[in-house]
């Protein structure tokens, strides 16, 4: 098989699967709306079941539902008939996935589910099939052809099923008014979750870790404070503990370019007055935005009385993955 033939085969697969997905759009109608309403109005969870490749797709749809505000679990049909049917409760709704519409394990499971008075949505490759006649609503996921030349391995059909699942999940997301903040709550460890939920107060340096000197302290003391706290800066306060300035490594370098005689200098002589500050109750992502806007590497967190309560550094925000890519 030549390189050209390999490329041609790959393009053929993509075209077949794209055609299968495109064909789904023409089938979105009353049955789809009914399925969405069933799921939205259900008091319990969405139970999704399938065998083989359909089972793998079912698990992916479960994950998508859960991350977009629709509680869902996967139920293996064989296990269901050996005790796991207890997972299905009143108020739940089920989605049965089958390319043939006659998968034996699912066909045996459906009557058991109906006895529990739970609605069944069939995502089926054949509308007129054994299972379709037992469903409350059927979503047609049939394809004209599989990308597999022998029509053995599910390819276009699994892609179509996955897309139909995404269509359900996103439609429900909009119907529920699910927001980015809701998504962040369900994904606290992800970069989006952190950007939308992590507060400055949760990650800033506090207490003794905050570099602070009095404005009357010598510049030597300020340098020692900057060096010992390793943040490249120090806050400068007055006798009332209020923030009056900031000294950074850059300030020191610029000073030494002018003079090496720093013996009599005090912190107030070199500090930058009215430094940029931030409220510790704001999101850490906002701190990152401010640093990028002002081209600075740290922000002092203060409360309403202008008392420094912490400091946040650019490197910490970057290491947490808060930068949008």
Buried (B, 14 or more C-beta within 10 A) or exposed (E): EEEEEEEEEEEEBEEBBEBBBEBBEEBBEEBBEBBBEBBEEBEEBBBBBBBEBBBBBBBBBBBBBBBBBBEBBBBBBBEBEEEBBEBBEEEBBBBBBBBBBBBEBBBEBBEBBBEEEBBBBBBBBBBEBBBBEBBBBBBBBBBEBBBBEEEEEBBBBBBBBBBBBBBBBEBBBEBEEBEEEBBBEEBEEBBBBBBBBBBBBEBBBEEEEBBBBBBEBBBEBBBBBBEEBEBBBBBBBBEEEEBBBBBBBEBBEEBEEEEEEBEEBBBBBBBBEEBBBBBBEBBBBBBBBBBEEEEBBBBBBBEEEBEBBBBBBBEBBEEBBBBEE
